[in-house]
């Protein structure tokens, strides 16, 4: 069967989870429900997976996952490999910056094109209440200041993000007014219920109104998510690997994206038969109509439903 390789990865981007270790236990993240062994992806396995993704036409790599990439001792080696072998690939990663130091700041500036910083509180009390874990407000703030002291043309494009929950909603304007002049972009988000891992009331409200579900679009357009153990999911919020469409230890990425498992999930979404399906999608608040999950961004090219990791992709997707 002849298949346009770019149709398998419509966003031209793939997410590869380097690690599932994280120093934070953020309130909106269901880490306490995570049931799998913590793991760093092996360097050779990463290279093998990434080469397959390049063959399918990707132009951008997203390193985010259920962990902080900077906790991966092989992170720099992986990024160095990508940029040395595929210099035109754009690299996007996400962090809290609590592990940023003089050495890995150099690595960030050398290899990373876009850095998204999760920063969920404007004051020490709120920040440490939301992020929990080992994160210290003063240390994180110092690390971010150090990064921002580097000239714009010598560091990555920096996106500062805030996910709004009851503990920090009173600080939205202070947070925005402080960060917007200092970074390249700010993004303010509504929380996601993580397929039932969290509850913010949206799912219950729409069901009471007898609103029918629709597809979120992820099974068709991605980004497809390679977990640290090599399993491939259609959803970045699939924290306990319930939407797995294949395993890269057994099959190639191309075989997985053409396989029966993904086709079955796509068929359920296409038919909008989600309320009583066997998948965790039925517990997801994103299959129901809602106001934009992205509440605010000072990047005017962004719009709801077309959130992509790297700025080069935004204008391409929003123009379609």
C-alpha positions as CSV (number, residue, x, y, z in Angstrom):
1,X,0.0,0.0,0.0
2,X,1.3,3.4,-1.0
3,X,0.9,6.0,1.8
4,X,2.1,9.6,1.8
5,X,4.6,9.5,4.7
6,X,3.6,13.1,5.7
7,X,0.0,11.9,6.2
8,X,1.1,9.6,9.0
9,X,2.5,12.6,11.0
10,X,0.2,15.5,10.0
11,X,1.8,18.1,12.3
12,X,5.3,17.1,11.2
13,X,6.2,16.7,14.8
14,X,6.6,13.8,17.2
15,X,6.8,13.7,21.0
16,X,9.4,11.4,22.5
17,X,9.4,11.1,26.3
18,X,13.0,11.0,27.5
19,X,12.1,10.3,31.1
20,X,9.3,9.8,33.5
21,X,11.2,11.2,36.5
22,X,10.1,14.5,37.8
23,X,11.0,16.7,40.8
24,X,7.6,18.2,41.1
25,X,4.2,16.9,42.1
26,X,2.0,19.6,40.7
27,X,-1.6,19.8,41.9
28,X,-3.0,19.5,38.4
29,X,-0.9,16.5,37.5
30,X,-2.0,13.0,38.6
31,X,1.5,11.7,39.4
32,X,0.2,9.9,42.5
33,X,-1.8,7.7,40.1
34,X,1.1,6.8,37.9
35,X,1.4,3.0,38.0
36,X,4.5,2.2,35.8
37,X,8.2,2.0,36.8
38,X,10.1,5.3,36.4
39,X,12.4,5.1,33.5
40,X,14.9,7.0,31.3
41,X,14.9,6.1,27.6
42,X,18.1,4.5,26.5
43,X,20.2,6.6,24.1
44,X,20.5,4.0,21.3
45,X,16.8,3.3,21.5
46,X,16.1,7.1,21.2
47,X,18.4,7.3,18.1
48,X,16.6,4.4,16.5
49,X,13.1,5.9,17.1
50,X,14.1,9.3,16.0
51,X,15.6,8.1,12.8
52,X,12.3,6.4,12.0
53,X,10.4,9.6,12.7
54,X,12.7,11.5,10.4
55,X,12.0,9.0,7.6
56,X,8.3,9.9,8.0
57,X,9.0,13.5,7.5
58,X,9.1,15.2,10.9
59,X,10.6,18.7,11.2
60,X,10.2,19.1,14.9
61,X,10.9,17.1,18.1
62,X,8.9,17.6,21.3
63,X,10.7,16.3,24.4
64,X,7.9,16.7,26.9
65,X,6.3,13.8,28.7
66,X,5.3,12.8,32.2
67,X,8.7,13.8,33.5
68,X,11.2,16.7,33.4
69,X,13.7,16.2,30.6
70,X,16.4,17.7,32.7
71,X,16.3,14.8,35.1
72,X,17.4,12.5,32.3
73,X,21.2,12.0,32.6
74,X,21.3,11.3,28.8
75,X,19.3,14.4,27.8
76,X,22.3,16.3,26.5
77,X,23.6,13.4,24.5
78,X,20.2,12.9,22.9
79,X,19.9,16.6,21.9
80,X,23.5,16.6,20.6
81,X,22.7,13.6,18.5
82,X,19.6,15.2,16.9
83,X,21.4,18.5,16.1
84,X,24.6,16.9,14.8
85,X,22.8,14.4,12.5
86,X,19.7,16.4,11.7
87,X,20.6,20.1,12.1
88,X,17.4,21.4,10.6
89,X,15.1,19.6,13.1
90,X,13.6,22.0,15.6
91,X,13.8,20.9,19.2
92,X,11.2,21.8,21.8
93,X,11.3,21.0,25.4
94,X,9.5,21.8,28.7
95,X,10.8,22.2,32.2
96,X,10.2,24.0,35.5
97,X,13.9,25.2,35.4
98,X,14.6,23.9,38.9
99,X,17.5,21.9,37.6
100,X,18.9,24.6,35.4
101,X,22.5,25.4,36.1
102,X,25.5,27.0,34.5
103,X,26.4,23.9,32.5
104,X,23.0,22.9,31.2
105,X,22.1,26.5,30.3
106,X,24.9,26.2,27.8
107,X,23.4,23.0,26.5
108,X,20.0,24.6,26.3
109,X,21.3,27.6,24.3
110,X,23.3,25.2,22.0
111,X,20.6,22.7,21.1
112,X,17.1,23.8,22.2
113,X,15.0,26.0,19.8
114,X,12.0,26.5,22.0
115,X,11.9,26.2,25.8
116,X,8.5,26.1,27.6
117,X,8.7,26.9,31.3
118,X,5.9,25.7,33.6
119,X,5.5,28.3,36.2
120,X,2.3,28.1,38.2
121,X,2.5,30.7,40.9
122,X,3.6,34.3,41.2
123,X,4.6,34.2,44.9
124,X,6.6,31.7,46.9
125,X,3.6,30.5,48.9
126,X,1.4,29.9,45.8
127,X,4.2,28.5,43.7
128,X,5.3,25.9,46.2
129,X,1.7,25.0,47.1
130,X,0.9,24.2,43.4
131,X,4.2,22.7,42.3
132,X,4.9,20.8,45.5
133,X,7.8,18.2,45.4
134,X,11.4,19.5,45.6
135,X,10.9,22.8,43.8
136,X,12.0,25.9,45.6
137,X,10.6,29.3,44.4
138,X,13.8,31.3,45.0
139,X,16.0,28.7,43.2
140,X,13.7,28.5,40.2
141,X,13.4,32.3,40.0
142,X,17.2,32.7,40.1
143,X,17.6,30.0,37.4
144,X,15.0,31.7,35.1
145,X,16.6,35.1,35.7
146,X,20.0,33.6,34.7
147,X,18.6,32.3,31.5
148,X,16.8,35.5,30.6
149,X,20.0,37.5,31.1
150,X,21.4,35.8,27.9
151,X,20.8,37.9,24.8
152,X,17.7,36.9,22.8
153,X,19.7,35.8,19.8
154,X,21.8,33.4,21.9
155,X,19.1,31.5,23.7
156,X,15.9,29.6,22.8
157,X,12.5,31.1,22.2
158,X,11.0,31.1,25.7
159,X,7.4,30.4,26.5
160,X,6.2,30.9,30.0
161,X,3.0,28.9,30.9
162,X,0.4,29.1,33.6
163,X,-2.2,26.5,34.2
164,X,-5.1,28.1,36.1
165,X,-6.6,26.3,39.1
166,X,-8.3,27.6,42.3
167,X,-5.0,28.0,44.2
168,X,-3.5,30.5,41.7
169,X,-6.4,32.1,39.8
170,X,-6.2,35.2,41.9
171,X,-2.6,35.8,40.6
172,X,-3.3,35.7,36.8
173,X,-2.9,39.4,36.2
174,X,0.2,39.8,38.4
175,X,1.7,36.8,36.7
176,X,0.9,38.0,33.2
177,X,2.1,41.5,33.8
178,X,5.4,40.3,35.2
179,X,6.3,37.7,32.6
180,X,4.9,39.0,29.4
181,X,7.5,41.8,29.0
182,X,10.4,39.4,30.0
183,X,9.8,36.4,27.8
184,X,9.0,35.7,24.1
185,X,5.5,34.4,24.8
186,X,3.1,33.7,27.6
187,X,0.4,31.1,27.6
188,X,-2.4,30.8,30.2
189,X,-4.3,27.5,30.2
190,X,-7.4,25.9,31.7
191,X,-6.6,22.6,33.4
192,X,-7.3,19.3,31.8
193,X,-8.9,16.4,33.7
194,X,-6.3,13.8,32.5
195,X,-9.0,11.3,31.4
196,X,-10.4,11.2,34.9
197,X,-7.2,11.7,36.8
198,X,-8.4,15.1,37.9
199,X,-11.9,16.6,38.1
200,X,-12.6,20.3,37.4
201,X,-16.3,20.0,36.8
202,X,-16.5,20.5,33.1
203,X,-17.3,16.9,32.3
204,X,-20.1,16.7,34.8
205,X,-21.6,20.0,33.6
206,X,-21.7,19.1,29.9
207,X,-23.3,15.7,30.7
208,X,-26.0,17.4,32.7
209,X,-26.8,19.5,29.6
210,X,-27.0,16.3,27.5
211,X,-24.3,17.6,25.2
212,X,-23.0,15.0,22.8
213,X,-19.2,14.3,22.6
214,X,-17.0,15.0,19.6
215,X,-13.5,14.0,18.7
216,X,-10.5,15.9,20.2
217,X,-8.7,15.2,16.9
218,X,-5.6,13.7,18.5
219,X,-6.0,10.2,17.0
220,X,-5.9,11.7,13.5
221,X,-3.4,14.6,13.7
222,X,-1.2,13.8,16.8
223,X,1.1,14.6,18.1
224,X,1.7,10.9,18.6
225,X,3.5,10.2,21.8
226,X,6.4,7.8,22.2
227,X,6.6,6.8,25.9
228,X,10.0,6.3,27.6
229,X,9.5,2.5,27.4
230,X,8.9,2.6,23.6
231,X,5.1,2.3,23.6
232,X,3.3,4.7,21.3
233,X,0.1,6.5,22.5
234,X,-2.3,8.7,20.5
235,X,-2.6,11.1,23.5
236,X,-0.1,13.1,25.6
237,X,-2.5,12.9,28.6
238,X,-2.5,9.1,28.6
239,X,-0.4,9.0,31.7
240,X,-1.0,5.3,32.5
241,X,-0.6,4.0,28.9
242,X,-4.3,3.1,28.2
243,X,-4.3,4.3,24.6
244,X,-1.4,2.4,23.3
245,X,-1.3,1.7,19.6
246,X,2.0,-0.2,19.4
247,X,5.4,-0.9,20.8
248,X,8.6,0.3,19.1
249,X,10.5,-2.6,20.6
250,X,8.4,-4.9,18.4
251,X,7.3,-2.8,15.4
252,X,8.5,0.2,13.4
253,X,6.8,3.6,13.8
254,X,5.4,3.3,10.2
255,X,3.9,-0.1,11.0
256,X,2.3,1.2,14.2
257,X,0.8,4.3,12.5
258,X,-0.7,2.1,9.8
259,X,-1.8,-0.6,12.2
260,X,-5.2,-1.9,13.4
261,X,-5.0,-0.4,16.9
262,X,-4.9,3.2,15.8
263,X,-7.5,2.6,13.1
264,X,-9.9,1.2,15.7
265,X,-9.4,4.3,17.9
266,X,-9.8,6.6,14.9
267,X,-13.0,4.8,13.9
268,X,-14.6,5.4,17.3
269,X,-13.6,9.1,17.2
270,X,-14.9,9.4,13.6
271,X,-18.2,7.9,14.5
272,X,-18.3,10.0,17.7
273,X,-19.2,6.8,19.6
274,X,-17.2,7.9,22.6
275,X,-19.7,7.9,25.5
276,X,-19.7,4.2,25.9
277,X,-16.5,3.1,24.2
278,X,-13.9,0.9,25.7
279,X,-11.3,3.6,25.7
280,X,-10.5,6.2,28.5
281,X,-11.5,8.9,26.0
282,X,-15.0,8.6,27.4
283,X,-13.7,10.1,30.7
284,X,-11.9,13.0,28.9
285,X,-13.2,16.6,29.1
286,X,-11.7,17.5,25.7
287,X,-14.2,15.4,23.8
288,X,-16.9,17.9,24.7
289,X,-17.4,21.4,23.5
290,X,-15.8,24.0,25.8
291,X,-14.4,27.5,25.8
292,X,-10.9,27.6,24.5
293,X,-8.5,25.6,26.7
294,X,-5.9,28.3,25.8
295,X,-7.2,31.3,27.7
296,X,-4.5,33.7,26.6
297,X,-1.4,34.1,24.6
298,X,0.3,37.2,23.4
299,X,1.2,35.3,20.2
300,X,-1.6,36.4,17.9
301,X,-1.0,33.5,15.5
302,X,-2.2,31.0,18.0
303,X,-5.8,29.9,18.2
304,X,-7.7,27.2,19.9
305,X,-7.3,23.7,18.5
306,X,-4.0,24.5,16.8
307,X,-1.6,24.4,19.7
308,X,1.8,23.2,18.5
309,X,5.1,23.2,20.1
310,X,7.3,25.2,17.8
311,X,6.6,28.7,16.6
312,X,7.6,27.8,13.0
313,X,4.5,25.5,12.8
314,X,1.9,28.0,14.1
315,X,1.5,30.1,10.9
316,X,1.5,26.9,8.8
317,X,-1.4,25.3,10.7
318,X,-3.4,28.4,11.3
319,X,-3.4,29.3,7.6
320,X,-5.0,26.0,6.6
